[in-house]
Amino acid sequence: MAGSLALGAPAIAKARAVKLGVLMPFSGGLELFGAQAMQGIEMLVDEVNNAGGVLGRQIEIIKADNRTDPKTSVERAQQLIRRDEVDAVIGPITSAARDAMKSSIERGRKPLLYATDYEGGVCSNYIACYSALPAHYVDPLIPYLMETVGKKVYLFGADYVWPHKMNAAIRTAVKGAGGNVVGEEYTPFGVKDFATSIRKIEESGAEAIILTLPGADGVTFIKQFTAAGMKAKSRLAFMGFNENYLPGLSVAESEGIIGCSHFIQTLDRPESQGFVARQKRRHGDDVVVSDVVVAHYGIAKFFFDAMQRSDSDETNKIMAALSGSMTVANGEVTMRADDKHVDLNMLLFEVRGQQLEMQKYIGKIVAPNQCV
């Protein structure tokens, strides 16, 4: 009898869960983005689990807080891989944290699923990106600004890699469109008084100011820019602006901001409305559904679909099966086999009455290969 029970145990044992390590800033300054990422990830995991899971196995989320810190990101990534034995890690938010983790991911031979807009250049057999790159923003936005706002442009950003790389692409595009960059400035994080910079912008005669100043600093700048009466003289274009910024700005402060994105909550497409409706059913009618939510849902879906197609939980087989196309929340998105980045459908918007309103639908933009 005992022998029969022992032989039968493996057959009735519960299948091991597919473990998804979610390594995000849940503290340290960028927790809003971590929370938005979780909205997309949790909704997808619920949908997949309710449909039977992956390879007949349920998905388990294991959360880890990187505290918006690169060093902590490395420590938490190693714990997820070695101790928790995750099948993949999704996150983080910043490029600094992602780059710090890269060697740990490659040594551990576990996929890193990255879904934040960034400066480009990541190439690894173990990293896949659902990210808007400089070309996704610059190619549609600069011609639009030249045609609708003016040809004198001032570049103002935070002093780290993404703004510098973005502005390098912007300078080239502005020159190619017959425009002129009349000023370029970078500021450290945490500045509370932008009066000197705003005065320089005014003196430059800029018709358009392109901001690469994310988070609370961007909100502070916009408030002071508006209070100085500058919105009557120059238009603001904000790289990376989304619905999360609106609660921190008044109608007067947010009105007329120009942006570019692969998704906005008001997008009038069936798949967009369906995605927002599913978020509202899960989180309530007041939920903010931004491009951050969509991107993290999308990258996780690419991974689980590849796992199912490869019929395996082996990293190399999954990554080899990752390429393909799907519709997430705005048209067909294609994951490329050569560099594991996505081709995204982009749109231009302006803020009107505390909502992002589409001004022009661009469609699919194919960014350069990031491994070349």
Helices and strands as residue ranges (DSSP letters): H 2-12, E 18-24, H 31-50, E 59-65, H 70-82, E 88-90, H 95-108, E 112-114, E 127-129, H 134-148, E 152-158, H 161-176, E 180-187, H 195-204, E 208-212, H 216-227, G 230-232, E 235-238, G 243-248, H 251-254, E 258-261, H 270-283, H 291-310, H 315-320, E 324-327, E 332-335, E 342-352, E 355-365
